[in-house]
Amino acid sequence: MAGYPRPEGHHSLTPASIVPNASKVIAFLEEAFGAKVVDRYEGPGGSVAHAEVLISDSVLMIGDARPGLDAMPISISYYVPGEETVDAVYQRALQAGATSISPPQDELYGHRTATVKDQGGNRWSISAVVEQLTSEEMHRRMPDLMNLT
């Protein structure tokens, strides 16, 4: 017997983040990444019991930490359409209150990537593929990537 389809924007794996100040993180996601809140349930004192935020084509579930539900920040790769977009989204993220972990740079694995941390402690790697690499090329570059040379 077939079940119900997944909700729109949900994939087989849908990340969830439990953080302090979830409402601040949601505001950051809206400003920095153009996120849209598709569902939100308020908890006591204006806390966020559960929210679902659509970023591009994917949903992130988020809520406030509370007794019995400890903070659990996450690390997410956010793919954008091109290398110029990485730089622009990185700047928007900083303006929205993120802390820089690493500025935009071209990486050995063929992506242009910048990493920021939001107000809840989540890490966001903003990436665009700028070079298509074969598995063999990745294996050849791995010692340099891991600083093993």
N, C-alpha and C positions, 0 to 999 in steps of 0.2 A: 504494500500500500504506500503510495507516494505521500510525502508530507507537504506542508505548505512551503511556498517558495521563500527564499531569504528576503528580508526587508530590502528595499532599494538602497544601493550603496554599500551593502554588506557583502563581503566576499567570504570564501570558505574560512578564512582567518580574519577576524576583526579585532584590532588592538583596543585595549582599554587602559586608562591611566587613572589612578587614584592619587590625588594630590591635595595638599593644603591650598586654599584659595582657588578652587576650580573656576569660580566665576572670573577671576583675573586671567586665568589661562585661556578660557573661552574668548574673552575680549581680545587677548593677544592673537589667538588663532584667526579671529575675524579680521583684525587689522593687518596682520602680517601675511596671511595666506589666503585671504578672501573666503574664509570658512563661513558656512551657513549652519545655524542651529536648526536641526530638523525635529528635535524632541528634547524636552527639558522638564524635569520634575524637581520642584523645590523641596528642600528638607527644612528642619527646624532652624530658626534664626536666619533664614535667607541662604542657607547652604544649598549646594547642588547635590541632591540625592543621586541623580543620574541624568546625563545629557548625552545626546548623540549629535556630533558635529560633522558635516559633510565638507571634506577638503578635496577639491577636484572631483574624482569619481569614487572616493573611499570615505567610509565613516570611521570616526574615532569616538569611542565611548569614554566618558570622563565623569568623575564625581569627586566630591570632597572626601578626604580621609575622615574617619570617625571611629569611635570605640568598636572593636571587632573587625574593622576594615582599615588596616594599616596603609600608610602612604606607599605607593608603588609606582614611581616615575618610570618612564620608558625611553627607549631610543628608537627613533623612526627615521627612515630615509624617505625624503619627499622629492620625487622626481618632477622636474619642471622641463618645459620644451626646449630650452637652448642655453648655451653658456652665458649669454647676456642676461637671461632671466635669473640665473643663479645669483649674479651680482646684485640685481635689482631687488630680488626677494630677500636676500641677506640684509640689504640696507633697510628695507621695510621692517624686517624682524627686529633689527636693532632699534629703530625708531619706535617700535611697539613695546619696547622694554626688555628684549632678550639680551643676554650676555654672550659675547663672542667667545667661542671655543677655538675656532680657526677661520681665518678669512678665506674668501674664494681663491682656489688654486687648482691648477691642472694636476691630476693625480696619475701615478704610474699605471693604474688599472683602467685608464681611458675615460674617466669622468672629471668634470669640473665640479668641485664640491666645496661647500662652506658649512660650518657647523655652529649652531647656537644652542643656548640653554634658555628655556622659558621660565616664568615665575614659579612654576610648580616643580622645577628640577628636571623636566623632560629635555632630552637632547634631540635636536632636529638637524639631520644632515641634508642640506638642500643640494641636489645633484642634477646634472645633465650629462648624458652620454655624449662625449665629443670625439671618441675614437672607438671603433668597433674592433675588439681584440678576439683572436681565436684562443681556445683553451691552451694551445701550445705556447702562444705568445705570453699569456698570463703566467704559465709555469716558468717561462724563461725570465720574466720580470720579478717573480716572487721573491728571490733573494734580495733584490734592491728594495722592494716594498717592505720587507720585514727587517731591513738593515742588516742582512746577513752576509754582505759582501765585505 
